[in-house]
Amino acid sequence: MSEKRRDRKNRILRSGESQRRDGRYVFKYMDKTGKPQFIYSWKLEKTDKIPGGKRNDLSLREKEKLIMKDIADDIVPRGGEMTVQQLVEKYLSQKTGVRDNTEANYKFVLNIIKKEEFGKRRIDKVRLSDAKCWLIKLQKDGRGYSTIHSVRGVVRPAFQMAVDDDLLRKNPFEFQLATVVVNDSVTREAITRKQERAFLDFVANDNHFKKYYEGIYILFKTGLRISEFVGLTISDIDMQERTINVDHQLQRKRNMEYIIEETKTSCGTRKIPMSEDVYECFSRIIANRKKVKSEPMIDGKCGFLYLDKNNMPMVALHWEKYFQHICQKYNRIYKIQMPKITPHVCRHTYCSNMAKSGMNPKTLQYLMGHADIGVTLNTYTHMGYEDAKEEVRKICNL
């Protein structure tokens, strides 16, 4: 019978265990592919002391237990030798048939990861603390909260795919983002009715910007998404029934290609009734619409309400710039400053005004084209003391 191997403390070593000349312990095992693998530690047992000057670590037998559990559970060793960047690329390769904006966002996130040392790390080496530290680093490097939110929105499901594929046991990105990085994003708040009136009056009386008044008024009074509004054609405006038929949106890609897409959600397809004021705005837009020799045709649609200097349909970027310049001019003239107003603020303001007016949440959900009523109901949470005071007054007067 052969004598069992022992360490320098005269302890019996198990099969696969050995101790090197420098005192470090080694465990040799075969992974599921049949390749020999080695793990190391300065401690054999958990209770052993770490030699002076050496970094604290799990003991060899603690590591062995984890290895054996991974083998028993068919976890691929060493994360399949895959880096974070490779994992994200594999995940994104499966995201087919997405919208152009979504695809652009994926490329944006991947480019960030390619520039980061974190992207070169092997996925099985990423711990919860590593994931958090990386996102904190991104913010310290000047990345905004919304960008970090987008990054995590890609990386977290990519790591979950690795867990589902038995490359990892746990997802290191399963944590609340707001507990790690500071949310420095500006909340898009609805403006007050007084601010809305002041803004619209300013546009109506400005010699340069008054040509956009009708479009801006419609955005405030219908809650349309800007991509839906710029996608409207004359045939979408039913002047007889006084309805706006919303069943698509217009986008312009980074390569300047114009495309027609379905509405943002399945609930986005809807008919919006016009108020008298909105009806008059559409009447003036159609009557004063730019006359061109050849109507631009985008994916079979033509007759867009607003055309730019190149006789192509105006897109979201045009209107975002108009709003920006109007706010800047207003704030140069008046002491009481106007907050930042965008097409989305118009939409949010409409939703807020309808909620304050007592509109049924399900009706408002339909008008806004929200797929999730939770998004609609969230508008009601923005109400404050004055709103509550008014509601109580109404009830008392019944």
Secondary structure, 3 states (H helix, E strand, C coil): CCCCCECCCCCECCCCEEECCCCCEEEEEECCCCCEEEEEECCCCCCCCCCCCCCCCCCHHHHHHHHHHHHHCCCCHHHHHCEHHHHHHHHHHCCCCCCHHHHHHHHHHHHHHHHCHHHHCEHHHCCHHHHHHHHHHHHHCCCCHHHHHHHHHHHHHHHHHHHHCCCCCCCCCCCCHHHCCCCCCCCCCCCCHHHHHHHHHHHHCCCCHHHHHHHHHHHHHHCCCHHHHHCCEHHHEECCCCEEEECCEEEECCCCCEEEECCCCHHHCEEEECCHHHHHHHHHHHHCCCCCCCCCCECCECCECCECCCCCECCHHHHHHHHHHHHHHHHHHCCCCCCCCCHHHHHHHHHHHHHHCCCCHHHHHHHHCCCCHHHHHHHHCCCCHHHHHHHHHHHHCC
